[in-house]
Structure formats: structure tokens, C-alpha cells
């Protein structure tokens, strides 16, 4: 593979612990008592939107509130081990790194900047771009068209089924990042449990 399109939450960065705390806080404000394990599974199997659908809450209001609480947390989420080395290796191979995320571009850049990772990415596509949410491939096709990405040498990497479906719908190669072993029966072109394994993709053609 040459060019890499990354999901952010749960793929590049270990953000789920903070996201879960923030979501549970909003649910508590709504008078909803929820088990953290059940909410986490909803997040991993689907998305935060699935949480609002399950509890019949307004997604826009819910998303605004939970991201606000997430951003206020003192403990910064961190990138997974060997992320920096992976991003460097992609560039050394003449490839490019992109991010396609459901979070805002601004919050993504804030986290990347905290760890001096911003300059490794050509473009970050997020909430502000107003593309259809994954698994719709609209945002990926935008990147493919804008940067003339060769589909057979471009891989979409994510930790959820919706990332893999979006990549397939866009005609890209796909890699399921499975560092927890929580989800089963995800059909992707490649699989990896850590970033040392992911580096093996760079030599694939």
C-alpha cells in the first residue's frame, strides 16, 4: 500500500475511555442509567449516533454536549504505540496520510498538535466538511478525487465495521484494526492488532 486513510478514534488514538465517560455524563443528565460496557459496545459496533437512536435523543444536541465534556477532561488521550513510526514510514515510502473521522477537524488537530503529529497528514476530513457519515463513502471519494489516489494502492484503516464498509464502497483496500478482539466477522482485506503489524502493509503492492 502507498496511501493511507485513517479513522481517528480507536484507530490512531485511544480516545474511547474519555468518549465513554463524556457520553455517560450526558445520559445521566437525561435521567438515563446505562451500563458503560453496553454503551462501549454500541460505540464499537456502530457509532455515537446509535446511542442517541437507542435512547431516542436528539443527535445534534447530544453530540455537542458529549464533545464539550470530552474536551474538558484533564487527561489527554494518547496515540497508540508506534503511530509516529508508522506515519514516518508511510512518508518515507512516498505515500501520504489522511484522516477521515466523525469528530471535528478542530478537535482532531488539537489532539494531533499536542503530540506533534499534525504535519504528518495531508488533509483531515471531519464533521465540519458536512459529508455523509460513514459507512457512506462520500468523504473517501472526495479524498480520492482531490488527491488522485490510486484505489488499488490506497487503504482505509479503522476499528469498526462502518470504516471497512465505507472503504469497500469507495473501491479502496481495507484494513481492520482489531486491538481488542471485541468485534467478530469483520470482512476486510487486511487485519492488524498493532502498529508494528500495520507497517507490513507499506510493502504490499
Secondary structure, DSSP 8 states (H G I E B T S, - for coil): --EEEE--BTTTB--HHHHHHHHHHHHHHTT----HHHHHHHHHHS-HHHHHHHHT--HHHHHHHHHHHHHH-SS---B-TTHHHHHHHHHHTT--EEEE-SS-HHHHHHHHHHTT-GGGEEEEE-GGG----TTS-HHHHHHHHHHT--GGGEEEEESSHHHHHHHHHTT-EEEEE-SS--------SEEESSHHHHGGGGG--
